[in-house]
Amino acid sequence: MTIKERTGYHISDQFATYFVTFTTVGWIDLFTRKECQDIIISSLNYCQSEKGLTIHAYVIMSSHLHLIVTANPDSDGLSNIIRDFKGYTSKQLITWTLQSQKESRRDWLEVVYEYHAKYNSNNKHFQVWKQDNHPMVCLHPRFTRQKLDYLHLNPVVAGLVVNPEDFRLSSARNYAGLNNTILPVSIIDFGIEEGYVMT
């Protein structure tokens, strides 16, 4: 039985807007390291500029990412973009965490990566990301608003900041109109009476 069959979540429309979650195996706190944050930010930037990914919202927590994203019509589709993003960042994260002198958890991380790879035929030696992305299609304004608020409130609920826009690794800063943001986003406009539009 595949991950899709077990969870019931899958990307049925490659060009619809989805709420997705990428989680590290064992919920490892990789993104407490700025170098690991930078790998994610750089790769998301690349997916936007070169692969046709539109990011409407994001938050980078210590062990996972939440995003609301759409694949542009002239792209290879959302599933392929996600596959490439996770494949590339896996290699980069493994290289940095297992070779950098700044990472004091190298030996432990190697054990965790190897352990999870044993149970995944797609990985030969190491696994960084859980396989399931838990995609949820954003068809209706109320659902989309709920996911947008949930995403932006993650750092508040975790006790990291008081206000969502205070968290540097989040599009809450974009939605608040602040200039010092780390990624461009296509803001979701909920002001259209008959629905909502991506701007």
KOLRO-180232 format. One record per atom (N, C-alpha, C, CB): y, x, z. Coordinates in steps of 0.2 Angstrom, whole numbers, plus 5000, padded with zeros to 4 digits. Each point is the difference from the previous one (the first is absolute). Last residue first. Glycine has a CB too. Layout:
KOLRO-180232
YXZ/...
This chain:
KOLRO-180232
518649854969/500750034997/499950085000/500749905004/497749864997/500050075002/500650034996/498850015002/500949735007/499950044995/500150075002/500549924993/498849805015/500350075002/499950044994/499849995012/500449734992/499550065001/500350065002/499349954992/502049855003/499349984998/499550055001/500649934992/501750115015/499749945003/499349984998/501249965000/499950295002/499949954995/499749945003/499950094991/500450115022/500649964999/500049944995/500650095004/498050125004/499849935002/500549954999/499250055008/500250204982/500549965001/499749935001/500850064993/498450215008/499849934999/500549955002/498850035002/501450244990/500049955005/499849934998/500950075005/498450184987/500349944997/500049945005/499550044989/500750245017/499649944999/500449944996/499550035011/500450274995/500449944998/499549945000/500750074992/499250135026/499749984994/500449944997/498950035004/501850085016/499650054997/499749984994/499850045011/502749905001/499349984999/499650054997/500449884999/502150095010/499550055001/499349985000/500950065007/501049794990/500050044995/499550065001/501249984998/498949745010/500250075002/499950054994/499649975012/499949784990/500650034996/500250075002/500449884999/497749975009/500650005004/500650034996/499350005010/498650004980/500249935001/500649995004/498849974999/500350254999/500249984993/500349925001/499150084994/499850025025/500750034999/500349984993/499650095007/498249844999/500549965003/500750035000/499149975008/498950134983/500549974995/500449955004/499250014991/499650225020/499949934999/500549974995/499549995011/500250225003/499550004995/499949924998/499550115005/502149965012/500250044994/499549984995/500550095006/500349755014/499450044998/500150034993/499349935007/502349925003/500050065004/499450054998/500649945009/499649834984/500450044996/500150075003/500649904995/498349925017/499650024994/500450054996/499549895000/501050095026/500249964994/499650034994/501149975005/498550135016/500249935003/500149964994/500650055010/497650154990/500749995000/500149935002/500150084990/497850015013/500350064998/500749994999/499050034994/499149825013/500550035005/500350064998/499349955008/499249884980/499750075003/500450035005/499550014989/501349805000/499549985004/499650065003/499949904992/501850144993/500349975006/499549985004/500949964994/498550134985/500350055005/500349975006/500250074990/499049784993/499450045003/500350055005/499449984989/501949854997/499950005008/499550055003/500449884999/499950094977/500650035003/500050005007/500649964990/497649934999/500050074998/500650045003/499549974989/500349795014/499550045003/500050074999/499349904999/502249964989/500250015007/499550045004/500649894999/498850064978/500650055001/500250015007/500449964988/498049885008/499750074999/500650055000/499049954994/501649825007/499650025006/499750075000/499749885001/501450034980/500550015006/499650025006/500949924995/497850014987/500350074998/500550025006/499949984987/499149805014/499550065001/500350074999/499149924997/502349894998/499950005007/499550065002/500249885000/500350084976/500550035004/499950005008/500849964991/497250054990/500449955003/500650035005/499149924999/499150214989/500249944995/500649965003/498850004996/499850245008/500749975003/500249954995/500350105006/497250025001/500549984994/500549965003/499150004992/499350195019/500149935001/500649984995/499650005013/498550224994/500549974996/500149925001/499850094991/498950125020/500249935002/500549974996/499750045012/499150174986/500750005000/500249935003/500150094990/497550085012/500349934999/500850005001/498949955004/499750254999/499949984993/500449934999/498950055000/501950155017/499549955000/500049974993/500149975013/500750284990/500249935000/499449955001/501050034993/498750215006/500649995004/500149935001/500450114996/497450064999/500349944999/500649995004/498949954997/499250254992/500549985005/500349934998/500350125003/497949994985/500050045006/500449975005/499950104993/499649784986/499450055001/500150045006/500050014988/500749735004/500250065003/499550055001/500949945005/498749844987/500550024996/500350075002/500349884998/498049995014/499750044994/500650024996/498949935001/501050035026/500449974994/499750044994/501049975007/498550075016/499849934999/500349974994/499949995012/500550244995/499249995000/499849934998/499950095009/502449984995/499850014994/499249994999/501050084998/500149925023/500149934996/499850014993/500949985008/498950215006/499649955003/500149934996/500150055011/501250144984/499350014998/499649945002/500150135001/502149885007/500049994992/499350014998/501150054999/499250005023/500149934999/500049984993/500750005010/499150234997/499449965002/500149934998/499850085010/502150064986/499450014995/499449965002/500550124998/501349875017/500149964994/499550014995/501250015002/498850135018/499849935001/500149954994/500350025012/500450214986/499249995001/499849935001/500050125005/502449924994/499650024994/499349995000/500850084997/501349885017/499449965001/499550024994/500749915006/501650184998/499550025005/499449975000/501050035007/500950024974/499649955002/499550035005/500149944989/501550205000/500349955004/499649945003/501050034993/498350144992/500050035007/500449955004/499950124996/498849814981/500650025003/499950025007/500649924993/497650004993/500250074998/500750025004/499449994989/499549795011/499450055002/500250074999/499249914997/502349904999/499849995007/499450065001/500349875000/500750114978/500550025005/499750005007/500949954993/497749994989/500250074999/500550025006/499849994987/499549785012/499550045002/500250084999/499149914996/502449934996/500050005007/499450045003/500449884999/499850104977/500650045003/500050005008/500749964990/497649924998/500050074999/500550045003/499549974989/500649795012/499550035004/499950074999/499449894998/502250004989/500250015007/499550035004/500849914999/498650024979/500550065000/500250025007/500449974989/498349845008/499650064998/500450065000/499349934993/501749865011/499650015006/499650074998/499949885003/501550034980/500450025006/499550025006/500949924996/498150004984/500350064999/500450035006/500049974988/499149815013/499550055000/500250074999/499349914995/502249915004/499850015006/499550055001/500349885003/500450054976/500550045003/499850025007/500949944993/497749924995/500050074997/500550045004/499649964989/500349815015/499450035003/500050084998/499449894999/502449974992/500150025007/499350035003/500849915001/499950104973/499849955004/500050035007/499449954992/501450174988/499349995000/499749955005/499950124996/502649864993/499650055004/499349994999/500950015008/501049854984/499850054995/499650065004/501049974993/499949845019/499649974994/499850064996/500649895000/499950165026/500449984994/499549984994/501050085004/498449915023/499950044994/500449974994/498950045004/501649935023/499849974994/499950054995/500749905003/499550065026/500050044994/499849964994/499850105006/500649945023/500049944995/500250034993/500449915009/498550215014/500450004995/500049934997/499950124997/499350055025/500049944998/500550004994/499749945011/498850255002/500549984997/500049934998/500150124995/498850065025/499949964995/500749984996/499049955006/500750195014/499350004997/499949964994/499650035012/502550005000/499750075001/499350004997/500650015011/501249844977/499950005007/499550075001/500149875002/501650024978/499550055002/500050015007/500350064989/500549744993/500150035007/499550055000/500549905006/500849934974/499550045003/500250025007/499850054988/500849794988/500150015007/499550055002/500549885002/499850074975/500549955003/500150015007/499649924991/499650234986/499949995007/500549955003/499550125001/499249944974/500649985004/499949995007/500449944989/498450214990/499949975006/500749985003/499050065003/500350084977/500149934999/499949955006/499750024989/500150235006/499449965000/500149924999/499450095006/502350104997/499550024995/499449954998/500350125003/501649865014/500350034995/499550014994/500850065007/498449855014/500649964998/500250034993/500349975012/498150154999/499749944998/500549954997/499150015008/501650195003/499750014993/499749944997/499850125004/501149865018/500550024995/499850014993/500750055009/497749945008/500349934999/500650004995/499649975011/499550244997/499549964995/500249934999/499150075005/502250065010/500150034993/499549974995/500350115006/499649825017/500749984997/500050034993/500650005011/497550065002/500049934998/500749984997/499349985010/500550244998/499549994994/500049924998/499350105005/502149965014/500350024993/499549994994/500750085007/498549885016/500549954997/500350024994/500349975012/498450194998/499649954997/500449944998/499150045008/502050145002/499750024994/499649954997/500050125004/500949845017/500549994995/499750024993/500950025008/497649895013/500250074997/500549984994/498950065004/500149775007/500450025005/500350074998/499449945009/498949934979/500750004998/500550015006/499649924990/497950085011/500250054996/500850004999/498949994994/499349905022/500750005000/500350064996/500049955011/497649904987/500350065002/500750004999/499050064996/499149775003/500749995002/500350065002/499749895003/498150094987/500150015007/500749995003/499050084998/501149954977/499449995003/500150025007/499350034990/502849884998/499650065000/499349985003/501150075001/500449754985/499950035006/499550065000/500149885005/501649944980/499650064999/499950035007/500450024988/500349725001/500050055006/499650054998/500249915008/501349884979/499450045000/500150055006/499849994988/501249784997/500150035007/499350045001/500849915005/500350014970/499550005006/500250035006/499150004991/501549884982/500350045006/499549995006/501249984996/498150024977/500349965005/500350045006/499249904997/499450174983/500850015000/500349955004/499950034988/497749995010/500250075000/500850015000/498950034995/499349775014/500650014995/500350075001/500249875000/498150095014/499749964995/500550004994/499449935008/499950225014/500649994996/499749964994/500650115004/498349875021/500050044994/500649984996/498850015000/499749925024/500750024998/499950044993/500550005012/497749925002/500349944997/500750024997/499349925007/498950215006/500749985003/500349944997/500150125002/497749984991/500049995007/500649975003/499350105000/500549954977/499649955001/500049985008/499350034990/501950165001/500349944998/499649945002/500550064991/498650155013/500649995005/500349934998/500250135002/497349894990/500650044999/500549985005/499850014988/497449985012/500649965000/500650045000/499449915006/
